Amino acid sequence: MLGADDKRLHIFITIARDGDAVATLEQMLLHVDMAAGKTCPAAPAVLDQLFAIRDAHASLPRPAGTGRHIGQGKS
């Protein structure tokens, strides 16, 4: 976990085969109230668990490749 707040979760996942990274995935996830159609804070019980993980991961080194932009060029 790279970061989190009341409404967002920023994660980075590495998929490895035989100890070598074969794929990575970086995502920003938003907590959304579907009835209101907008972001909103997650429930306190969820945030308590989420923030405990965030805090435990805070001292880990940032994975190589975070923050890279990818995209498809215009045709």
PyRosetta script that sets phi, psi and omega in degrees:
from pyrosetta import init, pose_from_sequence

init()
pose = pose_from_sequence("MLGADDKRLHIFITIARDGDAVATLEQMLLHVDMAAGKTCPAAPAVLDQLFAIRDAHASLPRPAGTGRHIGQGKS")
pose.set_psi(1, 126.4)
pose.set_omega(1, -179.9)
pose.set_phi(2, -89.2)
pose.set_psi(2, -28.2)
pose.set_omega(2, -179.8)
pose.set_phi(3, -178.5)
pose.set_psi(3, 166.3)
pose.set_omega(3, 178.7)
pose.set_phi(4, -163.8)
pose.set_psi(4, 148.1)
pose.set_omega(4, 169.6)
pose.set_phi(5, -140.1)
pose.set_psi(5, -166.0)
pose.set_omega(5, -175.1)
pose.set_phi(6, -58.7)
pose.set_psi(6, -30.3)
pose.set_omega(6, -173.8)
pose.set_phi(7, -117.0)
pose.set_psi(7, -14.5)
pose.set_omega(7, -172.2)
pose.set_phi(8, -127.4)
pose.set_psi(8, 149.2)
pose.set_omega(8, 175.5)
pose.set_phi(9, -132.2)
pose.set_psi(9, 121.8)
pose.set_omega(9, -178.9)
pose.set_phi(10, -110.8)
pose.set_psi(10, 115.5)
pose.set_omega(10, -175.6)
pose.set_phi(11, -125.5)
pose.set_psi(11, 156.6)
pose.set_omega(11, 175.5)
pose.set_phi(12, -135.7)
pose.set_psi(12, 126.4)
pose.set_omega(12, -177.2)
pose.set_phi(13, -120.5)
pose.set_psi(13, 134.8)
pose.set_omega(13, 174.1)
pose.set_phi(14, -115.2)
pose.set_psi(14, 130.8)
pose.set_omega(14, 175.3)
pose.set_phi(15, -105.0)
pose.set_psi(15, 126.4)
pose.set_omega(15, -175.5)
pose.set_phi(16, -121.9)
pose.set_psi(16, 150.0)
pose.set_omega(16, 173.4)
pose.set_phi(17, -129.1)
pose.set_psi(17, 123.6)
pose.set_omega(17, -179.0)
pose.set_phi(18, 53.0)
pose.set_psi(18, 37.6)
pose.set_omega(18, 176.9)
pose.set_phi(19, 83.7)
pose.set_psi(19, -4.6)
pose.set_omega(19, 179.4)
pose.set_phi(20, -105.7)
pose.set_psi(20, 134.6)
pose.set_omega(20, 177.7)
pose.set_phi(21, -66.7)
pose.set_psi(21, 127.6)
pose.set_omega(21, 177.5)
pose.set_phi(22, -112.9)
pose.set_psi(22, -15.3)
pose.set_omega(22, 178.6)
pose.set_phi(23, -162.3)
pose.set_psi(23, 151.0)
pose.set_omega(23, 173.8)
pose.set_phi(24, -133.4)
pose.set_psi(24, 158.5)
pose.set_omega(24, -179.3)
pose.set_phi(25, -146.4)
pose.set_psi(25, 126.6)
pose.set_omega(25, 175.2)
pose.set_phi(26, -119.1)
pose.set_psi(26, 129.6)
pose.set_omega(26, -178.0)
pose.set_phi(27, -137.0)
pose.set_psi(27, 147.3)
pose.set_omega(27, 169.1)
pose.set_phi(28, -112.9)
pose.set_psi(28, 114.8)
pose.set_omega(28, -178.9)
pose.set_phi(29, -102.8)
pose.set_psi(29, 138.7)
pose.set_omega(29, -179.7)
pose.set_phi(30, -114.7)
pose.set_psi(30, 140.4)
pose.set_omega(30, 174.7)
pose.set_phi(31, -88.3)
pose.set_psi(31, 121.0)
pose.set_omega(31, -172.4)
pose.set_phi(32, -121.7)
pose.set_psi(32, 134.8)
pose.set_omega(32, 169.9)
pose.set_phi(33, -85.5)
pose.set_psi(33, 106.0)
pose.set_omega(33, -175.1)
pose.set_phi(34, -65.1)
pose.set_psi(34, -31.8)
pose.set_omega(34, 179.3)
pose.set_phi(35, -69.2)
pose.set_psi(35, -39.6)
pose.set_omega(35, -178.8)
pose.set_phi(36, -85.5)
pose.set_psi(36, -20.1)
pose.set_omega(36, 179.6)
pose.set_phi(37, 71.9)
pose.set_psi(37, 30.8)
pose.set_omega(37, 179.2)
pose.set_phi(38, -152.5)
pose.set_psi(38, 167.3)
pose.set_omega(38, 178.9)
pose.set_phi(39, -69.9)
pose.set_psi(39, 153.8)
pose.set_omega(39, 178.3)
pose.set_phi(40, -154.9)
pose.set_psi(40, 161.1)
pose.set_omega(40, 178.1)
pose.set_phi(41, -64.9)
pose.set_psi(41, 144.5)
pose.set_omega(41, 174.4)
pose.set_phi(42, -72.6)
pose.set_psi(42, 166.5)
pose.set_omega(42, 179.5)
pose.set_phi(43, -62.7)
pose.set_psi(43, 145.7)
pose.set_omega(43, -179.5)
pose.set_phi(44, -53.8)
pose.set_psi(44, -39.1)
pose.set_omega(44, -179.9)
pose.set_phi(45, -64.7)
pose.set_psi(45, -37.4)
pose.set_omega(45, 177.5)
pose.set_phi(46, -68.6)
pose.set_psi(46, -45.0)
pose.set_omega(46, -179.1)
pose.set_phi(47, -62.4)
pose.set_psi(47, -38.1)
pose.set_omega(47, 178.4)
pose.set_phi(48, -57.2)
pose.set_psi(48, -47.1)
pose.set_omega(48, -179.8)
pose.set_phi(49, -69.6)
pose.set_psi(49, -41.4)
pose.set_omega(49, -179.9)
pose.set_phi(50, -63.0)
pose.set_psi(50, -45.8)
pose.set_omega(50, -178.7)
pose.set_phi(51, -67.8)
pose.set_psi(51, -30.1)
pose.set_omega(51, 176.0)
pose.set_phi(52, -64.5)
pose.set_psi(52, -41.0)
pose.set_omega(52, 177.3)
pose.set_phi(53, -68.2)
pose.set_psi(53, -45.2)
pose.set_omega(53, 178.4)
pose.set_phi(54, -54.9)
pose.set_psi(54, -46.9)
pose.set_omega(54, -178.1)
pose.set_phi(55, -66.4)
pose.set_psi(55, -37.1)
pose.set_omega(55, 178.3)
pose.set_phi(56, -67.0)
pose.set_psi(56, -31.4)
pose.set_omega(56, -178.7)
pose.set_phi(57, -87.5)
pose.set_psi(57, -10.1)
pose.set_omega(57, -174.0)
pose.set_phi(58, -59.7)
pose.set_psi(58, -32.2)
pose.set_omega(58, -177.3)
pose.set_phi(59, -89.0)
pose.set_psi(59, -4.4)
pose.set_omega(59, 179.2)
pose.set_phi(60, -74.5)
pose.set_psi(60, 150.1)
pose.set_omega(60, 176.8)
pose.set_phi(61, -67.0)
pose.set_psi(61, 145.6)
pose.set_omega(61, 178.9)
pose.set_phi(62, -71.0)
pose.set_psi(62, 130.7)
pose.set_omega(62, -178.4)
pose.set_phi(63, -62.3)
pose.set_psi(63, 144.9)
pose.set_omega(63, 174.8)
pose.set_phi(64, -62.8)
pose.set_psi(64, 140.3)
pose.set_omega(64, 178.0)
pose.set_phi(65, 95.8)
pose.set_psi(65, -4.5)
pose.set_omega(65, 178.4)
pose.set_phi(66, -70.6)
pose.set_psi(66, 146.0)
pose.set_omega(66, 177.0)
pose.set_phi(67, 80.8)
pose.set_psi(67, 3.2)
pose.set_omega(67, 178.1)
pose.set_phi(68, -72.8)
pose.set_psi(68, 144.3)
pose.set_omega(68, 177.0)
pose.set_phi(69, -103.1)
pose.set_psi(69, 134.2)
pose.set_omega(69, 173.0)
pose.set_phi(70, -125.9)
pose.set_psi(70, 156.9)
pose.set_omega(70, 178.5)
pose.set_phi(71, -175.7)
pose.set_psi(71, 167.6)
pose.set_omega(71, 178.9)
pose.set_phi(72, -100.7)
pose.set_psi(72, 131.1)
pose.set_omega(72, 179.0)
pose.set_phi(73, -65.0)
pose.set_psi(73, 159.1)
pose.set_omega(73, 178.7)
pose.set_phi(74, -72.1)
pose.set_psi(74, 142.2)
pose.set_omega(74, 179.6)
pose.set_phi(75, -85.9)
pose.dump_pdb("model.pdb")
